[in-house]
Amino acid sequence: MLLNSDVRVTPDWLQPVLDLMDKNPECAACQPKICSLAHPDEFEYAGAGGGYIDVYGYPFCRGRIFHSLEKDSAQFNDSRQVFWASGACMFIRSSVFHQLGGFDTEFFAHMEEIDLCWRIHREGMQVWYCGTSTVYHVGGGTLPKNNPRKTYLNFRNNLLMLYKNLPADLFLKVIIARTILDSLAAIIFLFRNGKADFTAVFEAHRDFHKMKKQYKTTRLNTHTAHNQYFNLIFQNSIVLAFYLFRSKKFSDLNKFPQAKKSGEKV
């Protein structure tokens, strides 16, 4: 169990997750429900009700899309497969952790758990969310939300994760779209947060292109046999869903018919 020091656990929180993993041998990693310690009736940014990504690699959660947090009204008290589990509180089989080499040491502070979960999927194993177990997270303990260093790491590590795990033909399409979308994000940062965040986005892209060389021998060049996890990827842009179509809640994504996830309409 990987547990951040700024997480408060609850009585009997361990057993539901352990039971779920015991009953599902293919489940390699799992997270509980993660709510905010400051606002216990709200989901917390890092993990919430289980994590997903869209086709361009942008992460979001059930209960959290970008900065929009939902109230916890038991809507995610279920247990189901998800794309990624939060590193703030992650259960993972030790054999799998060591088999995959653990977290990528280049991914300091951000995206390392999503990258690890993606590698789990590529091996044909599963990642789950357990809604009958709850913990409370402070959040922002390593870097505050409005820190340009956080912006830089989020964008750089996300691009590295895509390069490592996407088939080469898909990555080429994604990186073109990401360059456009990230440039738009940088402009928004310029007006909202100032020059530092604006610069951080382009520094992230610059350093990604420098660092990607070290992954050339290990990256995914073709589709693997274990591509069933693709149905856990939101088959639209979460950026456009959120900013253009005003989809603030996870349930709002049901209006996008092409989106598919395991066991859900979305």
Backbone as CSV, one residue per row, in Angstrom:
resi,resn,N_x,N_y,N_z,CA_x,CA_y,CA_z,C_x,C_y,C_z
1,MET,0.839,-1.187,0.000,0.000,0.000,0.000,0.876,1.239,0.000
2,LEU,0.630,2.127,-0.945,1.336,3.401,-1.038,0.403,4.475,-0.501
3,LEU,0.824,5.151,0.555,-0.049,6.103,1.251,0.705,7.390,1.536
4,ASN,0.194,8.503,1.009,0.810,9.801,1.281,0.662,10.177,2.747
5,SER,1.594,10.981,3.225,1.577,11.388,4.628,0.456,12.378,4.942
6,ASP,-0.166,12.968,3.898,-1.252,13.928,4.127,-2.624,13.305,3.885
7,VAL,-2.702,11.988,4.072,-3.976,11.272,3.931,-4.443,10.783,5.299
8,ARG,-5.702,11.047,5.625,-6.301,10.542,6.871,-7.190,9.353,6.526
9,VAL,-6.940,8.234,7.164,-7.730,7.026,6.890,-8.926,6.972,7.837
10,THR,-9.831,6.041,7.579,-11.047,5.891,8.376,-11.094,4.483,8.960
11,PRO,-11.918,4.260,9.981,-12.011,2.916,10.569,-12.432,1.871,9.530
12,ASP,-11.786,0.717,9.579,-12.136,-0.423,8.716,-12.012,-0.115,7.227
13,TRP,-11.103,0.787,6.869,-10.961,1.176,5.468,-10.175,0.153,4.641
14,LEU,-9.370,-0.665,5.292,-8.507,-1.602,4.573,-9.257,-2.793,3.984
15,GLN,-10.164,-3.367,4.777,-10.757,-4.649,4.415,-11.514,-4.641,3.094
16,PRO,-12.323,-3.608,2.798,-13.044,-3.635,1.511,-12.116,-3.719,0.304
17,VAL,-10.986,-3.005,0.357,-10.051,-3.036,-0.772,-9.378,-4.404,-0.868
18,LEU,-8.963,-4.939,0.280,-8.320,-6.251,0.289,-9.275,-7.339,-0.209
19,ASP,-10.528,-7.258,0.212,-11.522,-8.241,-0.241,-11.710,-8.159,-1.756
20,LEU,-11.787,-6.934,-2.273,-11.993,-6.747,-3.704,-10.826,-7.349,-4.489
21,MET,-9.598,-7.100,-4.029,-8.432,-7.608,-4.749,-8.302,-9.121,-4.616
22,ASP,-8.711,-9.668,-3.461,-8.682,-11.124,-3.285,-9.667,-11.830,-4.220
23,LYS,-10.810,-11.184,-4.451,-11.835,-11.789,-5.295,-11.553,-11.602,-6.783
24,ASN,-10.638,-10.674,-7.108,-10.330,-10.380,-8.508,-8.831,-10.526,-8.743
25,PRO,-8.369,-11.729,-9.065,-6.931,-11.958,-9.257,-6.299,-11.093,-10.336
26,GLU,-7.117,-10.649,-11.323,-6.577,-9.822,-12.393,-6.417,-8.365,-11.970
27,CYS,-6.951,-8.016,-10.805,-6.811,-6.655,-10.282,-5.407,-6.496,-9.702
28,ALA,-4.582,-5.692,-10.362,-3.201,-5.491,-9.917,-3.067,-4.287,-8.994
29,ALA,-3.963,-3.303,-9.144,-3.897,-2.084,-8.328,-5.305,-1.578,-8.059
30,CYS,-5.466,-0.868,-6.952,-6.799,-0.396,-6.551,-6.668,0.826,-5.658
31,GLN,-7.642,1.710,-5.723,-7.689,2.858,-4.817,-9.048,2.933,-4.140
32,PRO,-9.112,3.490,-2.923,-10.411,3.753,-2.290,-10.991,5.074,-2.778
33,LYS,-12.168,5.414,-2.314,-12.727,6.739,-2.554,-11.856,7.769,-1.829
34,ILE,-11.533,8.864,-2.518,-10.678,9.886,-1.915,-11.431,11.208,-1.864
35,CYS,-11.722,11.647,-0.653,-12.433,12.910,-0.432,-11.483,13.943,0.180
36,SER,-11.943,15.178,0.225,-11.126,16.271,0.732,-11.162,16.314,2.257
37,LEU,-9.997,16.442,2.862,-9.953,16.564,4.318,-10.532,17.899,4.768
38,ALA,-10.300,18.953,3.996,-10.813,20.285,4.349,-12.316,20.376,4.140
39,HIS,-12.823,19.676,3.120,-14.257,19.681,2.801,-14.701,18.229,2.625
40,PRO,-14.987,17.542,3.714,-15.240,16.086,3.677,-16.396,15.652,2.791
41,ASP,-17.297,16.566,2.464,-18.422,16.201,1.602,-18.090,16.356,0.122
42,GLU,-16.840,16.725,-0.193,-16.403,16.883,-1.574,-15.338,15.850,-1.922
43,PHE,-15.273,15.484,-3.195,-14.179,14.646,-3.660,-12.894,15.458,-3.704
44,GLU,-11.765,14.748,-3.628,-10.475,15.423,-3.669,-9.866,15.287,-5.051
45,TYR,-9.097,16.279,-5.427,-8.531,16.385,-6.777,-7.774,15.130,-7.193
46,ALA,-6.943,14.598,-6.303,-6.030,13.497,-6.652,-6.700,12.139,-6.490
47,GLY,-7.509,11.756,-7.460,-8.080,10.409,-7.439,-9.580,10.348,-7.350
48,ALA,-10.166,11.127,-6.448,-11.627,11.208,-6.303,-12.284,9.827,-6.373
49,GLY,-13.148,9.616,-7.371,-13.855,8.341,-7.505,-13.264,7.430,-8.558
50,GLY,-11.967,7.558,-8.800,-11.293,6.726,-9.795,-10.913,7.522,-11.022
51,GLY,-9.739,7.237,-11.598,-9.191,8.070,-12.648,-9.353,7.535,-14.066
52,TYR,-9.451,8.477,-15.013,-9.519,8.184,-16.436,-8.629,9.169,-17.195
53,ILE,-8.439,8.916,-18.480,-7.820,9.886,-19.372,-8.664,9.980,-20.634
54,ASP,-8.474,11.077,-21.390,-9.153,11.174,-22.681,-8.192,10.748,-23.787
55,VAL,-8.602,10.832,-25.037,-7.782,10.349,-26.152,-6.497,11.140,-26.325
56,TYR,-6.424,12.320,-25.715,-5.219,13.144,-25.820,-4.352,13.070,-24.566
57,GLY,-4.748,12.196,-23.634,-3.921,11.969,-22.452,-4.225,12.850,-21.268
58,TYR,-5.222,13.740,-21.365,-5.562,14.599,-20.239,-6.302,13.778,-19.180
59,PRO,-5.838,13.794,-17.937,-6.488,12.996,-16.891,-7.675,13.711,-16.253
60,PHE,-8.618,12.919,-15.779,-9.735,13.427,-14.996,-10.238,12.283,-14.137
61,CYS,-11.221,12.549,-13.292,-11.721,11.521,-12.365,-13.241,11.528,-12.323
62,ARG,-13.790,10.454,-11.856,-15.199,10.496,-11.450,-15.233,11.378,-10.202
63,GLY,-15.956,12.464,-10.280,-16.005,13.398,-9.150,-15.098,14.594,-9.292
64,ARG,-14.254,14.604,-10.351,-13.366,15.763,-10.560,-12.975,15.877,-12.021
65,ILE,-13.397,16.956,-12.660,-12.949,17.256,-14.015,-12.231,18.599,-13.956
66,PHE,-10.936,18.568,-14.245,-10.074,19.730,-14.082,-10.233,20.288,-12.667
67,HIS,-10.647,21.558,-12.517,-10.747,22.142,-11.177,-12.152,22.027,-10.584
68,SER,-13.068,21.387,-11.310,-14.445,21.262,-10.844,-14.612,19.998,-10.004
69,LEU,-14.926,20.172,-8.719,-15.073,19.058,-7.785,-16.545,18.829,-7.453
70,GLU,-16.965,17.581,-7.468,-18.343,17.238,-7.125,-18.491,16.982,-5.627
71,LYS,-19.704,17.168,-5.145,-20.054,16.748,-3.792,-20.202,15.226,-3.775
72,ASP,-19.808,14.615,-2.675,-19.985,13.173,-2.524,-21.374,12.891,-1.984
73,SER,-22.253,12.432,-2.855,-23.619,12.076,-2.446,-23.857,10.589,-2.686
74,ALA,-22.806,9.801,-2.491,-22.839,8.340,-2.642,-23.022,7.906,-4.100
75,GLN,-22.822,8.822,-5.055,-22.984,8.456,-6.467,-21.864,7.545,-6.966
76,PHE,-20.752,7.492,-6.232,-19.637,6.639,-6.625,-19.267,5.668,-5.500
77,ASN,-20.289,5.074,-4.909,-20.065,4.078,-3.857,-19.926,2.660,-4.426
78,ASP,-19.780,2.575,-5.737,-19.643,1.278,-6.393,-18.176,0.860,-6.430
79,SER,-17.913,-0.278,-7.023,-16.553,-0.733,-7.295,-16.492,-1.120,-8.764
80,ARG,-15.460,-0.663,-9.464,-15.365,-0.901,-10.901,-13.950,-0.693,-11.405
81,GLN,-13.726,-1.163,-12.623,-12.453,-0.917,-13.266,-12.324,0.557,-13.642
82,VAL,-11.119,1.087,-13.499,-10.818,2.455,-13.904,-9.508,2.433,-14.687
83,PHE,-9.140,3.569,-15.261,-7.890,3.602,-16.010,-6.692,3.770,-15.077
84,TRP,-6.832,4.649,-14.068,-5.710,4.809,-13.135,-6.201,5.005,-11.704
85,ALA,-5.335,4.583,-10.787,-5.585,4.740,-9.353,-4.616,5.782,-8.804
86,SER,-5.075,6.532,-7.839,-4.280,7.638,-7.306,-3.076,7.157,-6.505
87,GLY,-1.934,7.797,-6.726,-0.742,7.507,-5.947,-0.828,8.003,-4.520
88,ALA,-1.828,8.850,-4.226,-2.016,9.310,-2.851,-2.392,8.158,-1.937
89,CYS,-3.115,7.174,-2.500,-3.492,5.974,-1.746,-3.738,4.852,-2.752
90,MET,-2.705,4.081,-2.999,-2.790,3.015,-3.999,-2.378,1.678,-3.394
91,PHE,-3.221,0.685,-3.586,-2.879,-0.694,-3.256,-2.378,-1.343,-4.547
92,ILE,-1.241,-2.018,-4.489,-0.710,-2.680,-5.665,-0.018,-3.969,-5.245
93,ARG,-0.212,-5.009,-6.012,0.443,-6.280,-5.707,1.963,-6.079,-5.832
94,SER,2.695,-6.484,-4.804,4.137,-6.244,-4.791,4.833,-6.924,-5.966
95,SER,4.334,-8.101,-6.361,4.940,-8.813,-7.486,4.830,-7.993,-8.764
96,VAL,3.682,-7.336,-8.949,3.471,-6.512,-10.140,4.334,-5.254,-10.073
97,PHE,4.378,-4.635,-8.906,5.171,-3.416,-8.733,6.626,-3.671,-9.111
98,HIS,7.182,-4.775,-8.627,8.589,-5.084,-8.913,8.773,-5.570,-10.347
99,GLN,7.811,-6.310,-10.856,7.881,-6.782,-12.245,7.976,-5.617,-13.223
100,LEU,7.216,-4.551,-12.948,7.169,-3.402,-13.848,8.206,-2.339,-13.501
101,GLY,8.996,-2.578,-12.469,10.038,-1.626,-12.112,9.550,-0.436,-11.317
102,GLY,8.342,-0.541,-10.753,7.818,0.538,-9.918,7.570,1.813,-10.703
103,PHE,7.626,2.935,-10.002,7.412,4.230,-10.641,8.623,4.614,-11.482
104,ASP,8.367,5.313,-12.564,9.441,5.862,-13.384,10.096,6.984,-12.590
105,THR,11.377,6.871,-12.321,12.070,7.847,-11.468,12.186,9.228,-12.115
106,GLU,11.947,9.317,-13.430,11.968,10.621,-14.090,10.678,11.407,-13.843
107,PHE,9.650,10.707,-13.342,8.336,11.334,-13.184,8.162,11.883,-11.769
108,PHE,8.976,12.798,-11.350,8.862,13.310,-9.987,7.522,14.004,-9.758
109,ALA,6.806,13.528,-8.745,5.636,14.213,-8.168,4.350,14.165,-8.994
110,HIS,4.430,13.964,-10.307,3.204,14.045,-11.102,3.178,13.009,-12.222
111,MET,2.026,12.366,-12.380,1.735,11.424,-13.465,2.392,10.057,-13.298
112,GLU,3.233,9.875,-12.274,3.933,8.595,-12.160,2.973,7.438,-11.909
113,GLU,1.871,7.690,-11.190,0.935,6.605,-10.937,0.102,6.282,-12.185
114,ILE,-0.198,7.302,-13.012,-0.947,7.041,-14.236,-0.089,6.235,-15.209
115,ASP,1.173,6.594,-15.296,2.101,5.838,-16.142,2.205,4.390,-15.675
116,LEU,2.310,4.168,-14.374,2.397,2.804,-13.837,1.120,2.032,-14.134
117,CYS,-0.033,2.660,-13.946,-1.305,1.988,-14.228,-1.437,1.657,-15.709
118,TRP,-0.941,2.526,-16.567,-0.986,2.249,-18.003,-0.148,1.021,-18.328
119,ARG,1.017,0.912,-17.705,1.856,-0.265,-17.923,1.195,-1.533,-17.389
120,ILE,0.437,-1.396,-16.307,-0.336,-2.527,-15.787,-1.343,-3.003,-16.838
121,HIS,-2.063,-2.063,-17.436,-3.030,-2.414,-18.480,-2.348,-3.094,-19.659
122,ARG,-1.197,-2.600,-20.042,-0.482,-3.161,-21.196,-0.078,-4.620,-20.961
123,GLU,0.046,-4.998,-19.688,0.381,-6.390,-19.358,-0.859,-7.271,-19.250
124,GLY,-2.034,-6.701,-19.533,-3.266,-7.476,-19.505,-3.907,-7.569,-18.137
125,MET,-3.435,-6.752,-17.178,-4.014,-6.745,-15.832,-4.954,-5.552,-15.668
126,GLN,-5.577,-5.447,-14.513,-6.624,-4.451,-14.316,-6.305,-3.507,-13.159
127,VAL,-6.941,-2.317,-13.217,-6.885,-1.330,-12.146,-8.319,-1.072,-11.702
128,TRP,-8.539,-1.030,-10.394,-9.899,-0.909,-9.861,-10.035,0.265,-8.887
129,TYR,-11.290,0.635,-8.700,-11.695,1.614,-7.679,-12.658,0.924,-6.729
130,CYS,-12.468,1.141,-5.426,-13.324,0.538,-4.399,-14.063,1.642,-3.647
131,GLY,-15.358,1.793,-3.953,-16.146,2.882,-3.374,-16.679,2.629,-1.984
132,THR,-16.410,1.448,-1.430,-16.875,1.153,-0.071,-15.784,1.400,0.962
133,SER,-14.681,1.978,0.526,-13.597,2.380,1.422,-13.300,3.849,1.149
134,THR,-13.116,4.639,2.215,-12.930,6.084,2.057,-11.722,6.577,2.851
135,VAL,-10.951,7.470,2.231,-9.890,8.197,2.926,-10.043,9.679,2.605
136,TYR,-9.336,10.520,3.374,-9.414,11.972,3.193,-8.018,12.535,2.965
137,HIS,-7.890,13.353,1.919,-6.590,13.828,1.458,-6.503,15.346,1.562
138,VAL,-5.370,15.831,2.074,-5.151,17.277,2.131,-4.930,17.806,0.719
139,GLY,-3.998,17.222,-0.012,-3.707,17.636,-1.378,-2.777,18.829,-1.452
140,GLY,-1.950,18.850,-2.505,-1.037,19.976,-2.714,0.101,20.034,-1.731
141,GLY,0.406,18.919,-1.064,1.461,18.919,-0.057,2.857,19.010,-0.650
142,THR,3.050,18.461,-1.858,4.361,18.506,-2.497,4.580,19.834,-3.195
143,LEU,3.616,20.227,-4.026,3.657,21.515,-4.703,2.253,22.109,-4.686
144,PRO,2.102,23.411,-4.334,0.777,24.027,-4.349,0.214,24.105,-5.759
145,LYS,-1.109,24.235,-5.860,-1.792,24.170,-7.152,-1.309,25.215,-8.149
146,ASN,-0.988,26.409,-7.692,-0.625,27.496,-8.594,0.880,27.670,-8.737
147,ASN,1.635,26.608,-8.560,3.085,26.669,-8.684,3.486,26.351,-10.131
148,PRO,4.268,27.226,-10.789,4.685,26.964,-12.171,5.452,25.657,-12.329
149,ARG,6.165,25.236,-11.280,6.875,23.966,-11.326,5.894,22.813,-11.471
150,LYS,4.749,22.927,-10.812,3.701,21.908,-10.925,3.159,21.863,-12.349
151,THR,2.929,23.039,-12.922,2.459,23.112,-14.309,3.443,22.439,-15.244
152,TYR,4.717,22.756,-15.069,5.770,22.178,-15.908,5.788,20.654,-15.809
153,LEU,5.786,20.118,-14.596,5.864,18.676,-14.403,4.631,17.962,-14.944
154,ASN,3.468,18.565,-14.742,2.243,17.940,-15.239,2.278,17.787,-16.761
155,PHE,2.676,18.839,-17.461,2.695,18.787,-18.918,3.842,17.913,-19.427
156,ARG,5.046,18.076,-18.881,6.187,17.291,-19.354,5.985,15.801,-19.124
157,ASN,5.588,15.443,-17.904,5.424,14.028,-17.578,4.271,13.395,-18.350
158,ASN,3.235,14.175,-18.598,2.113,13.652,-19.367,2.541,13.319,-20.787
159,LEU,3.346,14.170,-21.393,3.829,13.906,-22.749,4.748,12.691,-22.775
160,LEU,5.616,12.562,-21.779,6.485,11.390,-21.696,5.665,10.112,-21.545
161,MET,4.615,10.178,-20.729,3.741,9.022,-20.518,3.090,8.593,-21.832
162,LEU,2.617,9.549,-22.613,2.002,9.236,-23.896,3.016,8.622,-24.851
163,TYR,4.207,9.174,-24.876,5.258,8.656,-25.762,5.618,7.218,-25.406
164,LYS,5.665,6.919,-24.112,6.028,5.585,-23.652,4.953,4.547,-23.956
165,ASN,3.694,4.929,-23.825,2.626,3.939,-23.769,1.695,3.874,-24.974
166,LEU,1.653,4.928,-25.767,0.812,4.889,-26.959,1.539,4.205,-28.109
167,PRO,0.820,3.449,-28.930,1.434,2.939,-30.165,1.964,4.111,-30.982
168,ALA,3.065,3.908,-31.689,3.754,4.994,-32.382,2.841,5.726,-33.361
169,ASP,1.987,4.978,-34.086,1.120,5.627,-35.067,0.097,6.533,-34.398
170,LEU,-0.416,6.116,-33.241,-1.377,6.953,-32.520,-0.697,8.154,-31.887
171,PHE,0.524,7.954,-31.392,1.217,9.063,-30.734,1.423,10.226,-31.685
172,LEU,1.758,9.955,-32.930,1.992,11.024,-33.904,0.761,11.907,-34.046
173,LYS,-0.415,11.283,-34.100,-1.656,12.051,-34.205,-1.918,12.849,-32.930
174,VAL,-1.655,12.202,-31.793,-1.940,12.845,-30.506,-1.021,14.024,-30.259
175,ILE,0.261,13.910,-30.581,1.195,14.987,-30.264,0.891,16.241,-31.076
176,ILE,0.363,16.073,-32.282,-0.039,17.240,-33.082,-1.184,17.973,-32.394
177,ALA,-2.186,17.207,-31.977,-3.330,17.811,-31.281,-2.897,18.420,-29.952
178,ARG,-2.010,17.725,-29.231,-1.562,18.228,-27.937,-0.784,19.538,-28.068
179,THR,-0.005,19.656,-29.113,0.748,20.896,-29.316,-0.198,22.077,-29.460
180,ILE,-1.296,21.860,-30.175,-2.286,22.928,-30.354,-3.019,23.213,-29.053
181,LEU,-3.526,22.144,-28.401,-4.301,22.309,-27.172,-3.452,22.891,-26.035
182,ASP,-2.204,22.424,-25.922,-1.334,22.937,-24.859,-0.948,24.389,-25.103
183,SER,-0.828,24.781,-26.360,-0.538,26.184,-26.675,-1.708,27.075,-26.259
184,LEU,-2.926,26.583,-26.500,-4.107,27.331,-26.057,-4.147,27.420,-24.530
185,ALA,-3.781,26.308,-23.865,-3.743,26.312,-22.399,-2.722,27.327,-21.890
186,ALA,-1.579,27.422,-22.574,-0.539,28.369,-22.170,-1.040,29.806,-22.263
187,ILE,-1.807,30.106,-23.299,-2.356,31.459,-23.455,-3.331,31.774,-22.332
188,ILE,-4.148,30.778,-21.971,-5.084,30.971,-20.853,-4.312,31.201,-19.566
189,PHE,-3.248,30.413,-19.340,-2.408,30.604,-18.154,-1.823,32.009,-18.119
190,LEU,-1.429,32.528,-19.279,-0.815,33.856,-19.351,-1.751,34.927,-18.800
191,PHE,-3.014,34.825,-19.160,-3.977,35.826,-18.709,-4.474,35.569,-17.288
192,ARG,-4.521,34.298,-16.895,-5.042,33.972,-15.567,-3.971,34.006,-14.484
193,ASN,-2.816,33.408,-14.780,-1.793,33.187,-13.746,-0.504,33.967,-13.958
194,GLY,-0.301,34.488,-15.172,0.916,35.236,-15.428,1.897,34.485,-16.307
195,LYS,3.036,35.102,-16.532,4.019,34.606,-17.496,4.654,33.285,-17.084
196,ALA,4.815,33.053,-15.785,5.538,31.862,-15.316,4.871,30.567,-15.776
197,ASP,3.557,30.472,-15.632,2.838,29.271,-16.066,2.833,29.160,-17.590
198,PHE,2.727,30.292,-18.263,2.782,30.325,-19.726,4.101,29.730,-20.221
199,THR,5.177,30.179,-19.622,6.506,29.692,-19.997,6.681,28.228,-19.649
200,ALA,6.104,27.794,-18.513,6.263,26.419,-18.044,5.747,25.406,-19.065
201,VAL,4.666,25.738,-19.766,4.089,24.814,-20.749,5.072,24.580,-21.894
202,PHE,5.670,25.640,-22.402,6.590,25.493,-23.534,7.919,24.882,-23.101
203,GLU,8.318,25.143,-21.861,9.512,24.472,-21.336,9.260,22.971,-21.204
204,ALA,8.039,22.607,-20.836,7.676,21.192,-20.716,7.782,20.494,-22.066
205,HIS,7.277,21.137,-23.118,7.366,20.551,-24.453,8.814,20.467,-24.921
206,ARG,9.584,21.498,-24.643,11.002,21.492,-25.026,11.735,20.330,-24.366
207,ASP,11.540,20.172,-23.058,12.262,19.131,-22.329,11.737,17.737,-22.647
208,PHE,10.458,17.635,-22.983,9.937,16.341,-23.429,10.702,15.848,-24.651
209,HIS,10.903,16.725,-25.620,11.597,16.323,-26.846,13.052,15.961,-26.555
210,LYS,13.636,16.540,-25.526,14.997,16.174,-25.134,15.032,14.813,-24.447
211,MET,14.031,14.561,-23.593,14.039,13.365,-22.756,13.501,12.119,-23.447
212,LYS,12.708,12.288,-24.492,12.049,11.129,-25.100,13.048,10.134,-25.686
213,LYS,14.256,10.600,-25.995,15.266,9.720,-26.595,15.582,8.533,-25.703
214,GLN,15.520,8.735,-24.374,15.883,7.652,-23.468,14.831,6.555,-23.410
215,TYR,13.664,6.788,-24.019,12.594,5.785,-24.004,12.412,5.084,-25.348
216,LYS,13.259,5.384,-26.318,13.063,4.839,-27.659,13.096,3.318,-27.693
217,THR,13.926,2.709,-26.869,14.064,1.250,-26.902,12.970,0.535,-26.114
218,THR,12.237,1.256,-25.270,11.232,0.612,-24.422,9.805,1.027,-24.752
219,ARG,9.636,2.003,-25.633,8.284,2.496,-25.897,7.481,1.471,-26.681
220,LEU,6.180,1.687,-26.697,5.261,0.792,-27.392,5.219,1.169,-28.876
221,ASN,5.656,0.268,-29.752,5.721,0.565,-31.179,4.469,0.140,-31.938
222,THR,3.767,-0.849,-31.434,2.566,-1.340,-32.103,1.491,-1.632,-31.068
223,HIS,0.279,-1.846,-31.537,-0.795,-2.275,-30.644,-0.437,-3.633,-30.039
224,THR,-0.698,-3.798,-28.769,-0.439,-5.077,-28.119,-1.703,-5.928,-28.128
225,ALA,-1.538,-7.189,-27.730,-2.703,-8.073,-27.642,-3.631,-7.636,-26.518
226,HIS,-3.078,-6.940,-25.549,-3.872,-6.533,-24.389,-4.364,-5.095,-24.564
227,ASN,-5.207,-4.862,-25.540,-5.698,-3.511,-25.783,-7.150,-3.343,-25.349
228,GLN,-7.638,-4.284,-24.522,-9.022,-4.173,-24.053,-9.212,-2.956,-23.150
229,TYR,-8.117,-2.426,-22.609,-8.224,-1.260,-21.742,-8.588,0.007,-22.519
230,PHE,-8.532,-0.027,-23.847,-8.844,1.160,-24.637,-10.275,1.629,-24.390
231,ASN,-11.157,0.706,-23.950,-12.528,1.133,-23.668,-12.617,1.906,-22.358
232,LEU,-11.513,2.033,-21.638,-11.478,2.847,-20.424,-11.001,4.270,-20.715
233,ILE,-10.695,4.544,-21.980,-10.236,5.873,-22.385,-11.414,6.644,-22.973
234,PHE,-11.634,7.865,-22.486,-12.717,8.708,-22.972,-12.422,9.092,-24.423
235,GLN,-13.287,8.652,-25.341,-13.008,8.781,-26.766,-13.418,10.134,-27.331
236,ASN,-13.216,11.154,-26.558,-13.431,12.538,-26.965,-12.415,13.397,-26.232
237,SER,-12.463,14.682,-26.458,-11.585,15.611,-25.751,-12.261,16.096,-24.475
238,ILE,-11.662,15.805,-23.337,-12.216,16.287,-22.068,-12.076,17.804,-21.967
239,VAL,-11.091,18.367,-22.678,-10.909,19.824,-22.706,-12.115,20.485,-23.351
240,LEU,-12.517,19.970,-24.532,-13.672,20.541,-25.218,-14.958,20.245,-24.453
241,ALA,-15.057,19.054,-23.881,-16.255,18.708,-23.108,-16.443,19.675,-21.941
242,PHE,-15.350,20.017,-21.284,-15.417,20.867,-20.093,-15.609,22.340,-20.450
243,TYR,-14.784,22.843,-21.359,-14.785,24.286,-21.627,-15.810,24.700,-22.678
244,LEU,-16.052,23.841,-23.659,-16.991,24.220,-24.713,-18.408,23.764,-24.409
245,PHE,-18.549,22.520,-23.919,-19.883,21.973,-23.663,-20.280,22.043,-22.193
246,ARG,-19.421,22.646,-21.370,-19.726,22.923,-19.950,-20.044,21.651,-19.166
247,SER,-19.320,20.585,-19.448,-19.510,19.321,-18.722,-18.698,19.381,-17.430
248,LYS,-19.332,19.742,-16.350,-18.648,19.941,-15.076,-18.654,18.688,-14.207
249,LYS,-19.591,17.777,-14.471,-19.695,16.549,-13.679,-19.429,15.336,-14.565
250,PHE,-19.026,14.259,-13.937,-18.749,13.032,-14.675,-19.991,12.547,-15.409
251,SER,-21.154,12.683,-14.810,-22.399,12.228,-15.441,-22.714,13.025,-16.709
252,ASP,-22.182,14.256,-16.808,-22.420,15.065,-18.007,-21.792,14.447,-19.247
253,LEU,-20.807,13.593,-19.067,-20.105,13.005,-20.207,-20.949,11.970,-20.936
254,ASN,-22.087,11.607,-20.361,-22.977,10.647,-21.018,-23.553,11.190,-22.319
255,LYS,-23.500,12.503,-22.535,-24.059,13.068,-23.762,-23.102,12.935,-24.946
256,PHE,-21.923,12.356,-24.691,-20.968,12.120,-25.775,-21.048,10.646,-26.163
257,PRO,-21.764,10.311,-27.238,-22.054,8.905,-27.564,-20.840,8.070,-27.919
258,GLN,-19.748,8.680,-28.366,-18.582,7.896,-28.753,-17.741,7.477,-27.563
259,ALA,-17.996,8.083,-26.407,-17.195,7.771,-25.229,-17.602,6.428,-24.661
260,LYS,-16.636,5.595,-24.320,-16.926,4.265,-23.794,-16.020,3.963,-22.612
261,LYS,-16.595,3.402,-21.585,-15.826,2.920,-20.471,-16.397,1.601,-20.021
262,SER,-15.596,0.839,-19.343,-16.026,-0.491,-18.925,-17.228,-0.413,-17.994
263,GLY,-18.331,-1.005,-18.393,-19.499,-1.113,-17.528,-20.333,0.152,-17.429
264,GLU,-20.030,1.185,-18.253,-20.796,2.424,-18.149,-21.249,2.878,-19.520
265,LYS,-22.222,3.777,-19.544,-22.627,4.389,-20.801,-21.530,5.308,-21.301
266,VAL,-20.807,5.948,-20.392,-19.761,6.884,-20.780,-18.593,6.120,-21.391
